[in-house]
Amino acid sequence: MRRRFNLRFALCDPERFDAITDTNPFQAEQQVLCSLSLIAGNPDAARAVLEGQWDLLVVDEAHHLAWSERESSLEYDLIEALAQVTSGVLLLTATPEQLVDRHGTGRVLLRNTRASIQGFPERRLIAYPLPEPDSYRSQAAGAMEGLTPERTFGAGWTDVDPRVGWLIETLRGLRPAKVLLICAHARTVSVRTRGLCSTCVRHCTAAPGFTRPSFTRIMEIVERDRAAAYFACQENGTQVLLCSEIGSEGRNFQFAHQLVLFDLPLDPDLLEQRIGRLDRIGQTQVVTIHVPYLTGGPGEVVFRWYAEGLRAFEHCCPAASAVLAEQRSSLLGAMEGNGDLELLIAHTRSLTDRLNADLATGRDRLLELQSHRPGADLALVDQIEEIDSKREVADFLTRYWDAFGVEHEAGPGGSVAVRPGSQMLQKHFPGLPEEGLTATCERVNALSHEDRELLTWEHPMVREAMELLTASDRGTSGLILMKDQGFKRATLLVECLYIAECPAPPELQVKRFLPRPWRAC
């Protein structure tokens, strides 16, 4: 929110909520970001958020709010209660087929589809059937556990799992292409990271302060940001980023074109979320999906159900959730070796085609036309591109930083590294943290690298810099002209300040041989 839209939100997590005891933590800030699990799992937090007196409630991934005529989830009830006491409610979802399209006066529904927007890439599946180890088959604990057999097997699974050797050889073959690897659990990521760092990840220890190309929920958000930035760096970043399931939500890696699914989730929406990290607007090439699966077990059943029944790897399947709801018991039975798998796949394909057709014919065409108006939208895009094509912001900031003593230097990929200088005209520069920041004036660059702030005329640093220039005495000058016969002819005095600096490494102690700053008039 801060990097893309310059909106500063306070993150309310369990630690912050418990630390603020003298007041309502949700009333201490104007804009707050928190997880639904915090208020659903903590009655005090639920009570506090309901007393927050909000103007706008935004719910991301709203399709997770389960509701039926018979019952509703706790999360749904909490959002419903919040909606009753909030002036505005905004529900966001990438799978709107699960929401009921009931809207009337005071309600607005916007829906965009891939077909209406265009610009999405093709998807290509490459499957790798691998023999299931006898040790996995003998210790099978259930259908769901069979999707991630390494967790049941425990230590030493990398010695028996054929996916390990396959992964190393595949990554070597894909060099130097960027590869995003997603698996279900953080423990699998950590084990794979230790092995891959020494075998096939190029330059995995090159970045200062970061030695393991992984991305898991147990990492701090700063660590995850650093990992994502290291992966996005084209010059000397890592070739592969290993993610647990958290990597399938919220992050954009459209600069990469190779996706490895080390295992498969049973939820088709989660599968689409994984693929959607690369399959999104801004992707310039075909997204290649590499799927290794163990034959003869639950993994093969789920793979074939996705690939042959839903055809979910190469196409977005809007009806997937509805199909799973109807076939869950049959699918679980097939994963345990019961029932006719071929018959299940045939039924899945027929049901998927019928439900997708119903969704297509039942769409609200007027709603889609209102949501996406190509004429007006393209005109707006042209205006934005025209503004972005000019170098006015970059030129203004460069001159401004030079005049006010802010240090800046060109970074990788069209970025610029900005940090406070030792000779700044004031102690703090507006919008510039003490540790500095990495920024860019190119929108495409900022969209591909989440660690870079997009500097525009609306950015807080730019706006506050202009205010500093116009509302203070910094950068101003005064001129007085006096005409009096009692004075001699006018004389102009100019004061100049010179400072000699050397960028040599401190250990050379070059400054001993340089004169101190001197002044001349």
Secondary structure as GFF3:
##gff-version 3
##sequence-region A 1 521
A	DSSP	alpha_helix	2	5	.	.	.	ID=ss1
A	DSSP	beta_strand	10	11	.	.	.	ID=ss2
A	DSSP	alpha_helix	14	19	.	.	.	ID=ss3
A	DSSP	three_ten_helix	25	27	.	.	.	ID=ss4
A	DSSP	beta_strand	32	33	.	.	.	ID=ss5
A	DSSP	alpha_helix	36	41	.	.	.	ID=ss6
A	DSSP	alpha_helix	43	50	.	.	.	ID=ss7
A	DSSP	beta_strand	56	59	.	.	.	ID=ss8
A	DSSP	three_ten_helix	62	64	.	.	.	ID=ss9
A	DSSP	alpha_helix	74	84	.	.	.	ID=ss10
A	DSSP	beta_strand	88	91	.	.	.	ID=ss11
A	DSSP	three_ten_helix	96	98	.	.	.	ID=ss12
A	DSSP	alpha_helix	114	117	.	.	.	ID=ss13
A	DSSP	beta_strand	123	131	.	.	.	ID=ss14
A	DSSP	alpha_helix	134	138	.	.	.	ID=ss15
A	DSSP	three_ten_helix	145	147	.	.	.	ID=ss16
A	DSSP	alpha_helix	149	153	.	.	.	ID=ss17
A	DSSP	three_ten_helix	157	159	.	.	.	ID=ss18
A	DSSP	alpha_helix	162	174	.	.	.	ID=ss19
A	DSSP	beta_strand	179	182	.	.	.	ID=ss20
A	DSSP	alpha_helix	186	197	.	.	.	ID=ss21
A	DSSP	beta_strand	214	215	.	.	.	ID=ss22
A	DSSP	alpha_helix	221	232	.	.	.	ID=ss23
A	DSSP	beta_strand	240	243	.	.	.	ID=ss24
A	DSSP	three_ten_helix	245	248	.	.	.	ID=ss25
A	DSSP	beta_strand	258	261	.	.	.	ID=ss26
A	DSSP	alpha_helix	268	275	.	.	.	ID=ss27
A	DSSP	beta_strand	287	295	.	.	.	ID=ss28
A	DSSP	alpha_helix	298	304	.	.	.	ID=ss29
A	DSSP	pi_helix	305	310	.	.	.	ID=ss30
A	DSSP	alpha_helix	320	335	.	.	.	ID=ss31
A	DSSP	alpha_helix	341	361	.	.	.	ID=ss32
A	DSSP	alpha_helix	365	371	.	.	.	ID=ss33
A	DSSP	alpha_helix	374	389	.	.	.	ID=ss34
A	DSSP	alpha_helix	392	404	.	.	.	ID=ss35
A	DSSP	beta_strand	407	410	.	.	.	ID=ss36
A	DSSP	three_ten_helix	412	414	.	.	.	ID=ss37
A	DSSP	beta_strand	416	419	.	.	.	ID=ss38
A	DSSP	beta_strand	437	440	.	.	.	ID=ss39
A	DSSP	alpha_helix	443	448	.	.	.	ID=ss40
A	DSSP	beta_strand	453	454	.	.	.	ID=ss41
A	DSSP	alpha_helix	460	471	.	.	.	ID=ss42
A	DSSP	beta_strand	496	498	.	.	.	ID=ss43
A	DSSP	three_ten_helix	506	508	.	.	.	ID=ss44
A	DSSP	three_ten_helix	510	513	.	.	.	ID=ss45
A	DSSP	beta_strand	518	520	.	.	.	ID=ss46
###
